[in-house]
Amino acid sequence: MRWADLDQLGHVNNVVYVDYLQEARVDLLRAHGRGPRALAEGLVVVRHEVTYLKPLTFDFKPVSIECWVTDIRAATFTMAYEVFHDAPAGDGADGDRVVYLRATTVLTPFVFAEERPRRITAEERAALEPHLEPDRGPRRRTPALPEQATSTYPIHVRFSDVDVYGHVNNVKYFEYLQESRISLIAELVPLRQFSVVVAQTDVDYLQPLLFRAEPYECRSAITRVGTRSMTVESEILDERRVLARARVVVVFFDLASGRSTEPNAEVRDALVAASHPRD
């Protein structure tokens, strides 16, 4: 954990967690997997589902990440993660695990020279199976964005955003979504009036973003405003072609108590007025 990983609340930023997951995933597939190297390096992310359970603050003690395989299909496999600290016995927790995040990632092997996914080979399946703890729970799907988007934000891909294959790294999408979400909220309500923390982020990666001079477009809309949370949905587009969809739940947060809170009436009214609730 680095100081640069923290946000203005002193918590590890929601984007940084996804970087941690990527490092853990590559470590498992490359260092502990027994299959071909292509399984660790020739993959693209199809979907992330990330649930933020508890804020993680700066600590010299490293945070631990467990990851394992939950599902293997013909052309995709799913990995699950848990980010945690083991609380030392004697702190009133009797050595219980303190969990900060749980997540899943759907991945597919990819032929980058031809820009297409491929099936999992028998050798790759054999490498994944020792890490398999089956869980075929239903996968959520992020629906198409309502036509009445509240905000449009330009995404400028930087050269440092792309991987060796020329694709924007999956972690960078979380950064783009964060920038777009902050811009959307700032258009409606001065940010100094309230704080939010991210509770859930689901991203569907439909087609890759590539490095180019002209920006992509991120369209966003508030689709739900609850008592203590709201949902922001987004699409990243190249003209009218949808490249990624996302659904983010944020919780209104009180800095003094370190707990969720209800926004004041002025903030809530502004957000509700700008929202496009789903039927």
NORCORKA-V863725 format. One record per backbone hydrogen bond with DSSP energy under -0.5 kcal/mol. CO is the residue of the C=O (numbers start at 1). NH is the residue of the N-H. Records with the same first field share a line. If there is no record, write none. Layout:
# NORCORKA-V863725
CO=NH, NH
This chain:
# NORCORKA-V863725
2=5
3=6
5=13
7=10
10=58
11=7
13=16, 17
14=18
15=18, 19
16=20
17=21
18=22
19=23
20=24
21=25
22=26
23=27
24=28
25=29
26=30
27=31, 32
28=32, 33
36=39
37=40, 41
38=42
41=43
42=110
44=108
46=205
47=106
48=203
49=104
50=52, 201
51=53, 102
55=57
56=12
64=84
66=82
68=80
69=133
70=135
71=78
74=120
76=73
77=107
78=70, 71
79=105
80=68
81=103
82=66, 84
83=100, 101
84=64
85=87, 98
88=91, 95
93=96
96=87
97=99
98=85
100=53, 54
101=83
102=51
103=81
104=49
105=79, 107
106=46, 47
107=77
108=44
109=118
110=112
111=114, 115, 116
116=111
121=125
122=126
123=127
124=128
125=129
126=130
128=131
129=132
131=69
141=143
147=149
151=220
153=218
154=156
155=157, 216
158=161
159=162
161=169
163=166
166=211
167=163
169=172, 173
170=173, 174
171=174, 175
172=176
173=177
174=178
175=179
176=180
177=181
178=182
179=183
180=184
181=185
182=186
183=187
184=188
185=188, 189
190=193
191=194
195=253
197=251
199=52
200=249
201=50
202=247
203=48, 205
204=206, 245
209=168
216=155
217=219, 237
218=153
219=235
220=150, 151
221=223, 233
222=276
223=278
224=231
227=263
228=252
229=226
230=250
231=223, 224
232=248
233=221
234=246
235=219, 237
236=243, 244
237=217, 239
238=241
240=242
241=238
243=206, 207
244=236
245=204
246=234
247=202
248=232, 250
249=199, 200
250=230
251=197
252=261
253=195, 255
254=258, 259
259=254
264=268
265=269
266=270
267=271
268=272
269=273
270=274
271=275
272=275
